[in-house]
Amino acid sequence: MDDPVDFEAVRHRVKLLRDTGSEQVFENRDGVACPACGEAFTEALATTERTCQLSPGPSVDICLVREPERMIVLTHA
């Protein structure tokens, strides 16, 4: 199994925009690679909730990473 995505390890390269306890949103400020496709992501949503609603804009690609305890949605704009 792949290692979990560790935003703490790249905290100097991403900015935490929101943390509700069950959801965290990070902005990529330094070209951190997406764990799904290898390209730099724009933002990442990490959630432990069973459901969440997203409203990406047009021309936004999305990658998903499923971990045992959370889902991570990464956007590419």
All heavy atoms as a GROMACS GRO file, in nm:
protein
  591
    1MET      N    1   0.084  -0.118   0.000
    1MET     CA    2   0.000   0.000   0.000
    1MET      C    3   0.088   0.125   0.000
    1MET      O    4   0.191   0.129   0.064
    1MET     CB    5  -0.090  -0.002   0.124
    1MET     CG    6  -0.177   0.119   0.135
    1MET     SD    7  -0.290   0.100   0.274
    1MET     CE    8  -0.400   0.230   0.233
    2ASP      N    9   0.049   0.226  -0.073
    2ASP     CA   10   0.124   0.350  -0.080
    2ASP      C   11   0.118   0.424   0.053
    2ASP      O   12   0.023   0.410   0.130
    2ASP     CB   13   0.068   0.440  -0.189
    2ASP     CG   14   0.088   0.382  -0.328
    2ASP    OD1   15   0.180   0.301  -0.347
    2ASP    OD2   16   0.012   0.421  -0.417
    3ASP      N   17   0.221   0.504   0.078
    3ASP     CA   18   0.222   0.586   0.198
    3ASP      C   19   0.113   0.691   0.191
    3ASP      O   20   0.082   0.741   0.083
    3ASP     CB   21   0.358   0.655   0.213
    3ASP     CG   22   0.470   0.556   0.241
    3ASP    OD1   23   0.443   0.451   0.303
    3ASP    OD2   24   0.583   0.584   0.199
    4PRO      N   25   0.056   0.729   0.306
    4PRO     CA   26  -0.046   0.835   0.306
    4PRO      C   27   0.015   0.969   0.264
    4PRO      O   28   0.135   0.992   0.279
    4PRO     CB   29  -0.096   0.839   0.450
    4PRO     CG   30  -0.001   0.758   0.530
    4PRO     CD   31   0.080   0.674   0.438
    5VAL      N   32  -0.068   1.055   0.209
    5VAL     CA   33  -0.025   1.190   0.172
    5VAL      C   34   0.003   1.267   0.300
    5VAL      O   35  -0.082   1.273   0.389
    5VAL     CB   36  -0.134   1.260   0.088
    5VAL    CG1   37  -0.091   1.401   0.053
    5VAL    CG2   38  -0.163   1.180  -0.038
    6ASP      N   39   0.122   1.324   0.311
    6ASP     CA   40   0.165   1.392   0.433
    6ASP      C   41   0.181   1.542   0.407
    6ASP      O   42   0.286   1.588   0.366
    6ASP     CB   43   0.296   1.332   0.483
    6ASP     CG   44   0.340   1.386   0.617
    6ASP    OD1   45   0.269   1.472   0.675
    6ASP    OD2   46   0.446   1.343   0.666
    7PHE      N   47   0.073   1.618   0.430
    7PHE     CA   48   0.078   1.762   0.409
    7PHE      C   49   0.168   1.830   0.512
    7PHE      O   50   0.224   1.935   0.485
    7PHE     CB   51  -0.062   1.824   0.412
    7PHE     CG   52  -0.145   1.787   0.292
    7PHE    CD1   53  -0.248   1.696   0.301
    7PHE    CD2   54  -0.117   1.844   0.168
    7PHE    CE1   55  -0.323   1.662   0.190
    7PHE    CE2   56  -0.192   1.810   0.056
    7PHE     CZ   57  -0.294   1.719   0.068
    8GLU      N   58   0.185   1.769   0.626
    8GLU     CA   59   0.274   1.824   0.728
    8GLU      C   60   0.419   1.825   0.678
    8GLU      O   61   0.495   1.917   0.707
    8GLU     CB   62   0.263   1.743   0.857
    8GLU     CG   63   0.338   1.798   0.974
    8GLU     CD   64   0.290   1.934   1.023
    8GLU    OE1   65   0.173   1.969   1.000
    8GLU    OE2   66   0.372   2.006   1.083
    9ALA      N   67   0.457   1.725   0.601
    9ALA     CA   68   0.594   1.716   0.550
    9ALA      C   69   0.624   1.825   0.447
    9ALA      O   70   0.740   1.860   0.426
    9ALA     CB   71   0.619   1.580   0.488
   10VAL      N   72   0.520   1.880   0.383
   10VAL     CA   73   0.540   1.986   0.283
   10VAL      C   74   0.474   2.116   0.328
   10VAL      O   75   0.440   2.201   0.246
   10VAL     CB   76   0.486   1.943   0.144
   10VAL    CG1   77   0.569   1.830   0.085
   10VAL    CG2   78   0.338   1.906   0.150
   11ARG      N   79   0.460   2.134   0.457
   11ARG     CA   80   0.388   2.251   0.510
   11ARG      C   81   0.450   2.383   0.469
   11ARG      O   82   0.382   2.483   0.460
   11ARG     CB   83   0.372   2.243   0.660
   11ARG     CG   84   0.499   2.261   0.738
   11ARG     CD   85   0.473   2.254   0.889
   11ARG     NE   86   0.595   2.266   0.963
   11ARG     CZ   87   0.671   2.165   1.001
   11ARG    NH1   88   0.636   2.043   0.971
   11ARG    NH2   89   0.782   2.185   1.069
   12HIS      N   90   0.580   2.385   0.442
   12HIS     CA   91   0.647   2.507   0.398
   12HIS      C   92   0.620   2.535   0.250
   12HIS      O   93   0.653   2.642   0.200
   12HIS     CB   94   0.798   2.497   0.424
   12HIS     CG   95   0.863   2.382   0.355
   12HIS    ND1   96   0.846   2.252   0.396
   12HIS    CD2   97   0.943   2.377   0.246
   12HIS    CE1   98   0.915   2.172   0.315
   12HIS    NE2   99   0.974   2.245   0.223
   13ARG      N  100   0.558   2.441   0.179
   13ARG     CA  101   0.530   2.456   0.037
   13ARG      C  102   0.381   2.470   0.006
   13ARG      O  103   0.344   2.501  -0.107
   13ARG     CB  104   0.587   2.337  -0.038
   13ARG     CG  105   0.739   2.326  -0.020
   13ARG     CD  106   0.796   2.205  -0.088
   13ARG     NE  107   0.782   2.219  -0.233
   13ARG     CZ  108   0.793   2.116  -0.316
   13ARG    NH1  109   0.816   1.994  -0.271
   13ARG    NH2  110   0.781   2.136  -0.446
   14VAL      N  111   0.296   2.443   0.105
   14VAL     CA  112   0.151   2.458   0.090
   14VAL      C  113   0.099   2.548   0.201
   14VAL      O  114   0.162   2.562   0.305
   14VAL     CB  115   0.076   2.322   0.094
   14VAL    CG1  116   0.119   2.232  -0.020
   14VAL    CG2  117   0.093   2.252   0.227
   15LYS      N  118  -0.016   2.610   0.175
   15LYS     CA  119  -0.078   2.695   0.278
   15LYS      C  120  -0.211   2.634   0.317
   15LYS      O  121  -0.294   2.601   0.232
   15LYS     CB  122  -0.100   2.836   0.225
   15LYS     CG  123  -0.166   2.924   0.329
   15LYS     CD  124  -0.181   3.066   0.285
   15LYS     CE  125  -0.249   3.141   0.399
   15LYS     NZ  126  -0.238   3.282   0.385
   16LEU      N  127  -0.231   2.618   0.447
   16LEU     CA  128  -0.359   2.569   0.499
   16LEU      C  129  -0.459   2.684   0.490
   16LEU      O  130  -0.442   2.787   0.554
   16LEU     CB  131  -0.343   2.522   0.643
   16LEU     CG  132  -0.468   2.470   0.712
   16LEU    CD1  133  -0.524   2.347   0.641
   16LEU    CD2  134  -0.439   2.439   0.858
   17LEU      N  135  -0.563   2.668   0.408
   17LEU     CA  136  -0.664   2.772   0.391
   17LEU      C  137  -0.780   2.756   0.488
   17LEU      O  138  -0.839   2.854   0.531
   17LEU     CB  139  -0.718   2.771   0.248
   17LEU     CG  140  -0.618   2.798   0.136
   17LEU    CD1  141  -0.686   2.786   0.000
   17LEU    CD2  142  -0.556   2.936   0.153
   18ARG      N  143  -0.814   2.630   0.520
   18ARG     CA  144  -0.929   2.605   0.609
   18ARG      C  145  -0.909   2.471   0.679
   18ARG      O  146  -0.862   2.375   0.619
   18ARG     CB  147  -1.058   2.603   0.527
   18ARG     CG  148  -1.182   2.586   0.612
   18ARG     CD  149  -1.312   2.596   0.533
   18ARG     NE  150  -1.329   2.482   0.445
   18ARG     CZ  151  -1.344   2.488   0.313
   18ARG    NH1  152  -1.343   2.603   0.252
   18ARG    NH2  153  -1.359   2.378   0.241
   19ASP      N  154  -0.947   2.468   0.806
   19ASP     CA  155  -0.941   2.345   0.884
   19ASP      C  156  -1.062   2.341   0.976
   19ASP      O  157  -1.071   2.418   1.070
   19ASP     CB  158  -0.812   2.337   0.965
   19ASP     CG  159  -0.794   2.203   1.034
   19ASP    OD1  160  -0.888   2.121   1.036
   19ASP    OD2  161  -0.684   2.180   1.088
   20THR      N  162  -1.156   2.252   0.946
   20THR     CA  163  -1.277   2.240   1.027
   20THR      C  164  -1.268   2.124   1.125
   20THR      O  165  -1.364   2.097   1.196
   20THR     CB  166  -1.401   2.219   0.938
   20THR    OG1  167  -1.390   2.091   0.873
   20THR    CG2  168  -1.417   2.330   0.836
   21GLY      N  169  -1.156   2.055   1.125
   21GLY     CA  170  -1.142   1.935   1.208
   21GLY      C  171  -1.163   1.810   1.125
   21GLY      O  172  -1.085   1.716   1.132
   22SER      N  173  -1.268   1.809   1.042
   22SER     CA  174  -1.293   1.694   0.955
   22SER      C  175  -1.256   1.722   0.810
   22SER      O  176  -1.249   1.631   0.729
   22SER     CB  177  -1.440   1.651   0.963
   22SER     OG  178  -1.524   1.756   0.920
   23GLU      N  179  -1.232   1.850   0.778
   23GLU     CA  180  -1.190   1.888   0.643
   23GLU      C  181  -1.076   1.989   0.650
   23GLU      O  182  -1.078   2.079   0.733
   23GLU     CB  183  -1.305   1.952   0.564
   23GLU     CG  184  -1.414   1.858   0.525
   23GLU     CD  185  -1.519   1.925   0.438
   23GLU    OE1  186  -1.510   2.045   0.411
   23GLU    OE2  187  -1.611   1.854   0.398
   24GLN      N  188  -0.980   1.970   0.563
   24GLN     CA  189  -0.869   2.065   0.550
   24GLN      C  190  -0.855   2.100   0.402
   24GLN      O  191  -0.864   2.011   0.317
   24GLN     CB  192  -0.737   2.005   0.598
   24GLN     CG  193  -0.734   1.974   0.745
   24GLN     CD  194  -0.605   1.905   0.784
   24GLN    OE1  195  -0.558   1.814   0.716
   24GLN    NE2  196  -0.546   1.949   0.893
   25VAL      N  197  -0.832   2.228   0.374
   25VAL     CA  198  -0.810   2.274   0.238
   25VAL      C  199  -0.672   2.338   0.233
   25VAL      O  200  -0.640   2.425   0.315
   25VAL     CB  201  -0.917   2.374   0.192
   25VAL    CG1  202  -0.885   2.427   0.052
   25VAL    CG2  203  -1.055   2.310   0.194
   26PHE      N  204  -0.591   2.293   0.137
   26PHE     CA  205  -0.455   2.342   0.121
   26PHE      C  206  -0.439   2.405  -0.017
   26PHE      O  207  -0.493   2.355  -0.115
   26PHE     CB  208  -0.354   2.227   0.131
   26PHE     CG  209  -0.354   2.156   0.262
   26PHE    CD1  210  -0.435   2.046   0.284
   26PHE    CD2  211  -0.272   2.199   0.365
   26PHE    CE1  212  -0.435   1.979   0.405
   26PHE    CE2  213  -0.271   2.134   0.488
   26PHE     CZ  214  -0.353   2.024   0.507
   27GLU      N  215  -0.363   2.514  -0.023
   27GLU     CA  216  -0.326   2.576  -0.149
   27GLU      C  217  -0.180   2.541  -0.177
   27GLU      O  218  -0.094   2.557  -0.090
   27GLU     CB  219  -0.342   2.727  -0.140
   27GLU     CG  220  -0.303   2.800  -0.267
   27GLU     CD  221  -0.314   2.951  -0.253
   27GLU    OE1  222  -0.294   3.004  -0.142
   27GLU    OE2  223  -0.342   3.014  -0.354
   28ASN      N  224  -0.153   2.498  -0.298
   28ASN     CA  225  -0.017   2.462  -0.338
   28ASN      C  226   0.057   2.589  -0.378
   28ASN      O  227   0.021   2.654  -0.475
   28ASN     CB  228  -0.022   2.364  -0.455
   28ASN     CG  229   0.111   2.301  -0.485
   28ASN    OD1  230   0.213   2.340  -0.432
   28ASN    ND2  231   0.109   2.202  -0.573
   29ARG      N  232   0.159   2.625  -0.303
   29ARG     CA  233   0.232   2.748  -0.330
   29ARG      C  234   0.368   2.725  -0.394
   29ARG      O  235   0.438   2.820  -0.427
   29ARG     CB  236   0.252   2.824  -0.198
   29ARG     CG  237   0.122   2.870  -0.136
   29ARG     CD  238   0.123   3.017  -0.125
   29ARG     NE  239  -0.007   3.069  -0.088
   29ARG     CZ  240  -0.025   3.162   0.001
   29ARG    NH1  241   0.076   3.210   0.069
   29ARG    NH2  242  -0.146   3.208   0.025
   30ASP      N  243   0.408   2.597  -0.411
   30ASP     CA  244   0.544   2.572  -0.458
   30ASP      C  245   0.554   2.447  -0.545
   30ASP      O  246   0.652   2.374  -0.539
   30ASP     CB  247   0.638   2.561  -0.337
   30ASP     CG  248   0.785   2.561  -0.376
   30ASP    OD1  249   0.820   2.621  -0.479
   30ASP    OD2  250   0.864   2.498  -0.304
   31GLY      N  251   0.453   2.420  -0.626
   31GLY     CA  252   0.462   2.312  -0.722
   31GLY      C  253   0.470   2.172  -0.666
   31GLY      O  254   0.531   2.084  -0.728
   32VAL      N  255   0.408   2.146  -0.550
   32VAL     CA  256   0.407   2.011  -0.494
   32VAL      C  257   0.332   1.919  -0.590
   32VAL      O  258   0.225   1.953  -0.641
   32VAL     CB  259   0.340   2.010  -0.354
   32VAL    CG1  260   0.330   1.869  -0.300
   32VAL    CG2  261   0.414   2.101  -0.258
   33ALA      N  262   0.388   1.803  -0.616
   33ALA     CA  263   0.330   1.708  -0.711
   33ALA      C  264   0.207   1.640  -0.654
   33ALA      O  265   0.202   1.604  -0.536
   33ALA     CB  266   0.434   1.603  -0.749
   34CYS      N  267   0.109   1.620  -0.739
   34CYS     CA  268  -0.012   1.544  -0.705
   34CYS      C  269   0.027   1.398  -0.688
   34CYS      O  270   0.096   1.342  -0.774
   34CYS     CB  271  -0.113   1.561  -0.818
   34CYS     SG  272  -0.260   1.459  -0.804
   35PRO      N  273  -0.017   1.333  -0.581
   35PRO     CA  274   0.017   1.193  -0.562
   35PRO      C  275  -0.053   1.099  -0.661
   35PRO      O  276  -0.011   0.985  -0.677
   35PRO     CB  277  -0.027   1.164  -0.418
   35PRO     CG  278  -0.130   1.266  -0.389
   35PRO     CD  279  -0.094   1.387  -0.469
   36ALA      N  280  -0.155   1.148  -0.729
   36ALA     CA  281  -0.227   1.063  -0.825
   36ALA      C  282  -0.167   1.070  -0.966
   36ALA      O  283  -0.148   0.968  -1.030
   36ALA     CB  284  -0.374   1.103  -0.830
   37CYS      N  285  -0.134   1.192  -1.012
   37CYS     CA  286  -0.089   1.206  -1.151
   37CYS      C  287   0.054   1.258  -1.166
   37CYS      O  288   0.111   1.252  -1.273
   37CYS     CB  289  -0.184   1.297  -1.228
   37CYS     SG  290  -0.173   1.472  -1.183
   38GLY      N  291   0.111   1.312  -1.058
   38GLY     CA  292   0.248   1.360  -1.063
   38GLY      C  293   0.263   1.505  -1.105
   38GLY      O  294   0.370   1.563  -1.091
   39GLU      N  295   0.156   1.567  -1.156
   39GLU     CA  296   0.160   1.709  -1.193
   39GLU      C  297   0.133   1.794  -1.068
   39GLU      O  298   0.071   1.748  -0.973
   39GLU     CB  299   0.054   1.739  -1.299
   39GLU     CG  300   0.073   1.664  -1.428
   39GLU     CD  301   0.198   1.707  -1.502
   39GLU    OE1  302   0.229   1.827  -1.503
   39GLU    OE2  303   0.264   1.619  -1.559
   40ALA      N  304   0.179   1.919  -1.069
   40ALA     CA  305   0.152   2.009  -0.956
   40ALA      C  306   0.002   2.032  -0.944
   40ALA      O  307  -0.067   2.055  -1.044
   40ALA     CB  308   0.224   2.141  -0.976
   41PHE      N  309  -0.051   2.022  -0.823
   41PHE     CA  310  -0.193   2.048  -0.801
   41PHE      C  311  -0.212   2.194  -0.762
   41PHE      O  312  -0.118   2.263  -0.724
   41PHE     CB  313  -0.252   1.955  -0.696
   41PHE     CG  314  -0.195   1.970  -0.557
   41PHE    CD1  315  -0.251   2.059  -0.467
   41PHE    CD2  316  -0.087   1.894  -0.515
   41PHE    CE1  317  -0.200   2.073  -0.339
   41PHE    CE2  318  -0.034   1.906  -0.388
   41PHE     CZ  319  -0.090   1.997  -0.300
   42THR      N  320  -0.335   2.244  -0.772
   42THR     CA  321  -0.368   2.382  -0.734
   42THR      C  322  -0.412   2.387  -0.589
   42THR      O  323  -0.356   2.462  -0.508
   42THR     CB  324  -0.478   2.438  -0.825
   42THR    OG1  325  -0.437   2.425  -0.962
   42THR    CG2  326  -0.506   2.584  -0.794
   43GLU      N  327  -0.514   2.309  -0.556
   43GLU     CA  328  -0.565   2.299  -0.418
   43GLU      C  329  -0.593   2.154  -0.386
   43GLU      O  330  -0.614   2.072  -0.476
   43GLU     CB  331  -0.692   2.382  -0.399
   43GLU     CG  332  -0.670   2.530  -0.399
   43GLU     CD  333  -0.796   2.609  -0.364
   43GLU    OE1  334  -0.907   2.554  -0.367
   43GLU    OE2  335  -0.780   2.727  -0.332
   44ALA      N  336  -0.597   2.125  -0.256
   44ALA     CA  337  -0.628   1.990  -0.210
   44ALA      C  338  -0.728   1.999  -0.096
   44ALA      O  339  -0.714   2.083  -0.007
   44ALA     CB  340  -0.503   1.918  -0.164
   45LEU      N  341  -0.827   1.913  -0.100
   45LEU     CA  342  -0.925   1.899   0.008
   45LEU      C  343  -0.907   1.761   0.066
   45LEU      O  344  -0.918   1.660  -0.005
   45LEU     CB  345  -1.068   1.913  -0.045
   45LEU     CG  346  -1.180   1.864   0.047
   45LEU    CD1  347  -1.195   1.956   0.168
   45LEU    CD2  348  -1.310   1.852  -0.026
   46ALA      N  349  -0.876   1.754   0.195
   46ALA     CA  350  -0.864   1.626   0.266
   46ALA      C  351  -0.981   1.619   0.363
   46ALA      O  352  -1.000   1.709   0.444
   46ALA     CB  353  -0.732   1.620   0.342
   47THR      N  354  -1.062   1.514   0.354
   47THR     CA  355  -1.180   1.503   0.438
   47THR      C  356  -1.197   1.363   0.495
   47THR      O  357  -1.167   1.264   0.429
   47THR     CB  358  -1.308   1.544   0.361
   47THR    OG1  359  -1.420   1.539   0.450
   47THR    CG2  360  -1.334   1.457   0.241
   48THR      N  361  -1.246   1.360   0.618
   48THR     CA  362  -1.281   1.233   0.681
   48THR      C  363  -1.433   1.214   0.680
   48THR      O  364  -1.482   1.111   0.726
   48THR     CB  365  -1.230   1.228   0.827
   48THR    OG1  366  -1.285   1.337   0.900
   48THR    CG2  367  -1.079   1.232   0.832
   49GLU      N  368  -1.504   1.312   0.628
   49GLU     CA  369  -1.650   1.302   0.617
   49GLU      C  370  -1.688   1.200   0.511
   49GLU      O  371  -1.616   1.178   0.414
   49GLU     CB  372  -1.710   1.439   0.580
   49GLU     CG  373  -1.695   1.545   0.686
   49GLU     CD  374  -1.777   1.515   0.810
   49GLU    OE1  375  -1.890   1.462   0.799
   49GLU    OE2  376  -1.728   1.545   0.920
   50ARG      N  377  -1.804   1.139   0.528
   50ARG     CA  378  -1.853   1.042   0.430
   50ARG      C  379  -1.893   1.112   0.301
   50ARG      O  380  -1.879   1.057   0.192
   50ARG     CB  381  -1.973   0.966   0.489
   50ARG     CG  382  -2.026   0.858   0.399
   50ARG     CD  383  -2.142   0.783   0.466
   50ARG     NE  384  -2.212   0.701   0.371
   50ARG     CZ  385  -2.306   0.745   0.288
   50ARG    NH1  386  -2.341   0.871   0.288
   50ARG    NH2  387  -2.365   0.663   0.203
   51THR      N  388  -1.946   1.234   0.311
   51THR     CA  389  -1.989   1.311   0.194
   51THR      C  390  -1.936   1.453   0.203
   51THR      O  391  -1.911   1.504   0.312
   51THR     CB  392  -2.143   1.318   0.184
   51THR    OG1  393  -2.194   1.387   0.298
   51THR    CG2  394  -2.205   1.180   0.176
   52CYS      N  395  -1.919   1.515   0.088
   52CYS     CA  396  -1.887   1.658   0.082
   52CYS      C  397  -1.929   1.708  -0.055
   52CYS      O  398  -1.946   1.630  -0.148
   52CYS     CB  399  -1.739   1.686   0.109
   52CYS     SG  400  -1.628   1.637  -0.022
   53GLN      N  401  -1.948   1.838  -0.066
   53GLN     CA  402  -1.991   1.898  -0.192
   53GLN      C  403  -1.879   1.984  -0.247
   53GLN      O  404  -1.819   2.063  -0.174
   53GLN     CB  405  -2.116   1.983  -0.169
   53GLN     CG  406  -2.169   2.045  -0.295
   53GLN     CD  407  -2.295   2.125  -0.270
   53GLN    OE1  408  -2.335   2.146  -0.156
   53GLN    NE2  409  -2.358   2.170  -0.375
   54LEU      N  410  -1.852   1.969  -0.374
   54LEU     CA  411  -1.748   2.047  -0.442
   54LEU      C  412  -1.812   2.129  -0.553
   54LEU      O  413  -1.907   2.084  -0.616
   54LEU     CB  414  -1.643   1.955  -0.503
   54LEU     CG  415  -1.570   1.862  -0.407
   54LEU    CD1  416  -1.482   1.766  -0.486
   54LEU    CD2  417  -1.486   1.941  -0.310
   55SER      N  418  -1.757   2.246  -0.577
   55SER     CA  419  -1.804   2.330  -0.687
   55SER      C  420  -1.685   2.382  -0.767
   55SER      O  421  -1.656   2.502  -0.767
   55SER     CB  422  -1.886   2.447  -0.631
   55SER     OG  423  -1.998   2.402  -0.561
   56PRO      N  424  -1.613   2.293  -0.835
   56PRO     CA  425  -1.499   2.340  -0.913
   56PRO      C  426  -1.548   2.421  -1.033
   56PRO      O  427  -1.656   2.398  -1.084
   56PRO     CB  428  -1.430   2.212  -0.957
   56PRO     CG  429  -1.535   2.109  -0.955
   56PRO     CD  430  -1.632   2.149  -0.847
   57GLY      N  431  -1.466   2.513  -1.074
   57GLY     CA  432  -1.500   2.595  -1.189
   57GLY      C  433  -1.480   2.518  -1.319
   57GLY      O  434  -1.433   2.405  -1.319
   58PRO      N  435  -1.513   2.583  -1.429
   58PRO     CA  436  -1.490   2.518  -1.559
   58PRO      C  437  -1.340   2.499  -1.582
   58PRO      O  438  -1.258   2.572  -1.530
   58PRO     CB  439  -1.550   2.617  -1.659
   58PRO     CG  440  -1.561   2.746  -1.587
   58PRO     CD  441  -1.569   2.715  -1.441
   59SER      N  442  -1.306   2.401  -1.660
   59SER     CA  443  -1.168   2.369  -1.695
   59SER      C  444  -1.082   2.332  -1.574
   59SER      O  445  -0.964   2.364  -1.568
   59SER     CB  446  -1.103   2.486  -1.770
   59SER     OG  447  -1.174   2.515  -1.887
   60VAL      N  448  -1.143   2.268  -1.477
   60VAL     CA  449  -1.071   2.221  -1.359
   60VAL      C  450  -1.068   2.068  -1.363
   60VAL      O  451  -1.172   2.004  -1.367
   60VAL     CB  452  -1.136   2.270  -1.227
   60VAL    CG1  453  -1.066   2.209  -1.107
   60VAL    CG2  454  -1.133   2.421  -1.219
   61ASP      N  455  -0.948   2.012  -1.364
   61ASP     CA  456  -0.933   1.868  -1.357
   61ASP      C  457  -0.921   1.826  -1.211
   61ASP      O  458  -0.868   1.901  -1.129
   61ASP     CB  459  -0.807   1.823  -1.433
   61ASP     CG  460  -0.819   1.847  -1.582
   61ASP    OD1  461  -0.930   1.834  -1.635
   61ASP    OD2  462  -0.716   1.879  -1.644
   62ILE      N  463  -0.970   1.707  -1.179
   62ILE     CA  464  -0.972   1.659  -1.041
   62ILE      C  465  -0.905   1.522  -1.033
   62ILE      O  466  -0.931   1.435  -1.117
   62ILE     CB  467  -1.117   1.649  -0.989
   62ILE    CG1  468  -1.178   1.788  -0.982
   62ILE    CG2  469  -1.122   1.582  -0.853
   62ILE    CD1  470  -1.324   1.789  -0.943
   63CYS      N  471  -0.820   1.504  -0.933
   63CYS     CA  472  -0.762   1.374  -0.900
   63CYS      C  473  -0.812   1.335  -0.761
   63CYS      O  474  -0.836   1.422  -0.676
   63CYS     CB  475  -0.609   1.381  -0.899
   63CYS     SG  476  -0.534   1.400  -1.061
   64LEU      N  477  -0.827   1.206  -0.738
   64LEU     CA  478  -0.873   1.153  -0.610
   64LEU      C  479  -0.770   1.057  -0.553
   64LEU      O  480  -0.712   0.977  -0.626
   64LEU     CB  481  -1.005   1.079  -0.625
   64LEU     CG  482  -1.122   1.158  -0.684
   64LEU    CD1  483  -1.239   1.064  -0.709
   64LEU    CD2  484  -1.162   1.270  -0.592
   65VAL      N  485  -0.752   1.065  -0.422
   65VAL     CA  486  -0.667   0.970  -0.351
   65VAL      C  487  -0.749   0.920  -0.233
   65VAL      O  488  -0.793   0.997  -0.149
   65VAL     CB  489  -0.536   1.036  -0.300
   65VAL    CG1  490  -0.457   0.936  -0.217
   65VAL    CG2  491  -0.454   1.088  -0.416
   66ARG      N  492  -0.772   0.788  -0.228
   66ARG     CA  493  -0.847   0.728  -0.119
   66ARG      C  494  -0.749   0.664  -0.023
   66ARG      O  495  -0.667   0.580  -0.061
   66ARG     CB  496  -0.944   0.623  -0.172
   66ARG     CG  497  -1.024   0.554  -0.066
   66ARG     CD  498  -1.128   0.650  -0.011
   66ARG     NE  499  -1.202   0.590   0.096
   66ARG     CZ  500  -1.222   0.648   0.214
   66ARG    NH1  501  -1.174   0.767   0.239
   66ARG    NH2  502  -1.290   0.588   0.307
   67GLU      N  503  -0.757   0.706   0.104
   67GLU     CA  504  -0.677   0.647   0.210
   67GLU      C  505  -0.773   0.579   0.308
   67GLU      O  506  -0.893   0.606   0.304
   67GLU     CB  507  -0.595   0.755   0.281
   67GLU     CG  508  -0.492   0.820   0.190
   67GLU     CD  509  -0.411   0.929   0.260
   67GLU    OE1  510  -0.451   0.975   0.369
   67GLU    OE2  511  -0.308   0.968   0.203
   68PRO      N  512  -0.725   0.493   0.395
   68PRO     CA  513  -0.815   0.425   0.487
   68PRO      C  514  -0.902   0.518   0.572
   68PRO      O  515  -1.017   0.488   0.598
   68PRO     CB  516  -0.721   0.342   0.575
   68PRO     CG  517  -0.600   0.319   0.491
   68PRO     CD  518  -0.587   0.445   0.408
   69GLU      N  519  -0.847   0.631   0.612
   69GLU     CA  520  -0.919   0.720   0.703
   69GLU      C  521  -0.972   0.848   0.640
   69GLU      O  522  -1.041   0.926   0.706
   69GLU     CB  523  -0.829   0.758   0.821
   69GLU     CG  524  -0.782   0.639   0.903
   69GLU     CD  525  -0.897   0.565   0.970
   69GLU    OE1  526  -0.990   0.631   1.019
   69GLU    OE2  527  -0.893   0.441   0.973
   70ARG      N  528  -0.936   0.875   0.513
   70ARG     CA  529  -0.980   1.000   0.451
   70ARG      C  530  -0.975   0.990   0.299
   70ARG      O  531  -0.913   0.902   0.242
   70ARG     CB  532  -0.895   1.118   0.498
   70ARG     CG  533  -0.751   1.110   0.452
   70ARG     CD  534  -0.668   1.225   0.503
   70ARG     NE  535  -0.530   1.209   0.456
   70ARG     CZ  536  -0.435   1.296   0.472
   70ARG    NH1  537  -0.461   1.410   0.535
   70ARG    NH2  538  -0.315   1.275   0.426
   71MET      N  539  -1.042   1.087   0.237
   71MET     CA  540  -1.040   1.104   0.091
   71MET      C  541  -0.973   1.238   0.065
   71MET      O  542  -0.997   1.336   0.136
   71MET     CB  543  -1.182   1.106   0.035
   71MET     CG  544  -1.190   1.141  -0.112
   71MET     SD  545  -1.118   1.018  -0.219
   71MET     CE  546  -1.251   0.902  -0.225
   72ILE      N  547  -0.887   1.243  -0.038
   72ILE     CA  548  -0.822   1.366  -0.077
   72ILE      C  549  -0.859   1.396  -0.221
   72ILE      O  550  -0.846   1.311  -0.309
   72ILE     CB  551  -0.668   1.357  -0.063
   72ILE    CG1  552  -0.632   1.320   0.082
   72ILE    CG2  553  -0.602   1.487  -0.105
   72ILE    CD1  554  -0.486   1.288   0.103
   73VAL      N  555  -0.911   1.517  -0.243
   73VAL     CA  556  -0.948   1.565  -0.375
   73VAL      C  557  -0.848   1.674  -0.411
   73VAL      O  558  -0.832   1.770  -0.337
   73VAL     CB  559  -1.092   1.621  -0.376
   73VAL    CG1  560  -1.128   1.670  -0.514
   73VAL    CG2  561  -1.192   1.518  -0.325
   74LEU      N  562  -0.781   1.657  -0.523
   74LEU     CA  563  -0.681   1.754  -0.568
   74LEU      C  564  -0.728   1.816  -0.698
   74LEU      O  565  -0.771   1.744  -0.790
   74LEU     CB  566  -0.545   1.686  -0.588
   74LEU     CG  567  -0.494   1.619  -0.461
   74LEU    CD1  568  -0.496   1.470  -0.475
   74LEU    CD2  569  -0.358   1.669  -0.424
   75THR      N  570  -0.724   1.950  -0.705
   75THR     CA  571  -0.768   2.018  -0.827
   75THR      C  572  -0.647   2.065  -0.906
   75THR      O  573  -0.542   2.093  -0.851
   75THR     CB  574  -0.857   2.140  -0.794
   75THR    OG1  575  -0.782   2.236  -0.718
   75THR    CG2  576  -0.981   2.099  -0.717
   76HIS      N  577  -0.668   2.070  -1.036
   76HIS     CA  578  -0.568   2.120  -1.130
   76HIS      C  579  -0.638   2.223  -1.218
   76HIS      O  580  -0.727   2.188  -1.294
   76HIS     CB  581  -0.514   2.008  -1.218
   76HIS     CG  582  -0.448   1.897  -1.141
   76HIS    ND1  583  -0.314   1.901  -1.106
   76HIS    CD2  584  -0.497   1.781  -1.091
   76HIS    CE1  585  -0.285   1.791  -1.041
   76HIS    NE2  586  -0.393   1.716  -1.029
   77ALA      N  587  -0.602   2.350  -1.203
   77ALA     CA  588  -0.667   2.455  -1.282
   77ALA      C  589  -0.574   2.507  -1.388
   77ALA      O  590  -0.456   2.495  -1.379
   77ALA     CB  591  -0.711   2.569  -1.192
   0.00000   0.00000   0.00000
